[in-house]
Amino acid sequence: MHRRWAYYRQLPVTLKALAVVTILAPACVIEAERAGLRYEKAQWKGVGKEELEAREAQLRLHWDSLSQRDKIKDWADRHKFGIIGGSWASSMLIAWAIIQRDP
């Protein structure tokens, strides 16, 4: 962005760092949470592991039995906060683009 966008070149280093941290920090936290869940799952042995595998198989069968509309509804229900946040961020980006277009 520094090479192609004059407005970005004019920004102070602190604002550039803020943009990087705003994106990088949540991404690191989310990945750390996922890694922790993978680690916990790897520690299960014996009966606990068998029960987890049986539960996953049951969920997979349930997912396969759903219609396309029900799958979309289920996915949206599980990701509602991401959808809300993404919609808000998209609306802010569109508003910014409209404002920048008309000086």
C-alpha positions as CSV (number, residue, x, y, z in Angstrom):
1,M,0.0,0.0,0.0
2,H,2.9,2.3,0.7
3,R,4.1,2.3,-2.9
4,R,0.7,2.7,-4.6
5,W,-1.5,4.8,-2.4
6,A,-0.4,8.4,-1.7
7,Y,-2.8,8.8,1.2
8,Y,-1.3,5.8,3.0
9,R,2.2,7.3,2.6
10,Q,1.1,10.4,4.3
11,L,-0.2,8.6,7.4
12,P,1.9,8.7,10.5
13,V,3.7,5.5,11.5
14,T,1.5,5.2,14.6
15,L,-1.7,5.0,12.5
16,K,0.0,2.4,10.2
17,A,1.0,0.4,13.3
18,L,-2.5,0.7,14.7
19,A,-3.9,-0.8,11.4
20,V,-1.5,-3.7,11.6
21,V,-2.2,-4.4,15.3
22,T,-6.0,-4.1,14.7
23,I,-5.8,-6.9,12.2
24,L,-2.9,-9.0,13.6
25,A,-3.9,-9.2,17.3
26,P,-7.3,-10.7,16.8
27,A,-6.0,-13.1,14.2
28,C,-3.3,-14.3,16.6
29,V,-5.8,-14.7,19.5
30,I,-8.2,-16.8,17.3
31,E,-5.4,-19.0,16.0
32,A,-4.1,-19.5,19.5
33,E,-7.6,-20.6,20.6
34,R,-7.8,-23.1,17.7
35,A,-4.4,-24.4,18.5
36,G,-5.4,-24.9,22.1
37,L,-8.5,-26.8,21.1
38,R,-6.4,-29.0,18.8
39,Y,-4.0,-29.7,21.6
40,E,-6.7,-30.6,24.1
41,K,-8.3,-32.9,21.5
42,A,-4.9,-34.6,20.9
43,Q,-4.6,-35.3,24.7
44,W,-7.8,-37.4,24.9
45,K,-7.1,-41.1,25.0
46,G,-9.2,-44.3,25.5
47,V,-12.9,-44.0,26.3
48,G,-12.9,-40.2,26.0
49,K,-11.5,-40.3,22.5
50,E,-14.0,-43.0,21.4
51,E,-16.9,-40.9,22.8
52,L,-15.6,-37.8,20.9
53,E,-15.3,-39.8,17.7
54,A,-18.8,-41.3,18.1
55,R,-20.2,-37.8,18.7
56,E,-18.4,-36.4,15.6
57,A,-19.8,-39.3,13.6
58,Q,-23.3,-38.6,14.9
59,L,-22.9,-34.9,14.0
60,R,-21.6,-35.8,10.5
61,L,-24.7,-38.0,9.9
62,H,-27.0,-35.2,11.1
63,W,-25.2,-32.7,8.8
64,D,-25.5,-35.0,5.8
65,S,-29.3,-35.4,6.5
66,L,-29.9,-31.6,6.4
67,S,-31.2,-29.8,3.3
68,Q,-29.2,-27.1,1.7
69,R,-31.4,-24.4,3.3
70,D,-31.0,-26.0,6.7
71,K,-27.3,-26.2,6.3
72,I,-27.1,-22.5,5.5
73,K,-29.3,-21.7,8.4
74,D,-27.2,-23.8,10.8
75,W,-24.0,-22.3,9.5
76,A,-25.4,-18.7,9.9
77,D,-26.6,-19.5,13.4
78,R,-23.1,-20.8,14.5
79,H,-21.4,-17.8,12.9
80,K,-23.8,-15.0,13.7
81,F,-21.3,-12.7,15.4
82,G,-18.9,-13.0,12.5
83,I,-21.7,-12.2,10.1
84,I,-22.7,-9.2,12.1
85,G,-19.2,-7.9,12.4
86,G,-18.4,-8.5,8.8
87,S,-21.6,-6.7,7.7
88,W,-20.7,-3.8,9.9
89,A,-17.2,-3.6,8.6
90,S,-18.4,-3.9,5.0
91,S,-21.0,-1.1,5.5
92,M,-18.3,1.2,7.0
93,L,-16.0,0.4,4.0
94,I,-18.8,1.2,1.5
95,A,-19.7,4.4,3.3
96,W,-16.0,5.4,3.3
97,A,-15.7,4.7,-0.4
98,I,-18.8,6.7,-1.2
99,I,-17.6,9.7,0.9
100,Q,-14.1,9.6,-0.7
101,R,-15.6,9.5,-4.2
102,D,-17.3,12.9,-3.7
103,P,-14.9,15.5,-2.3
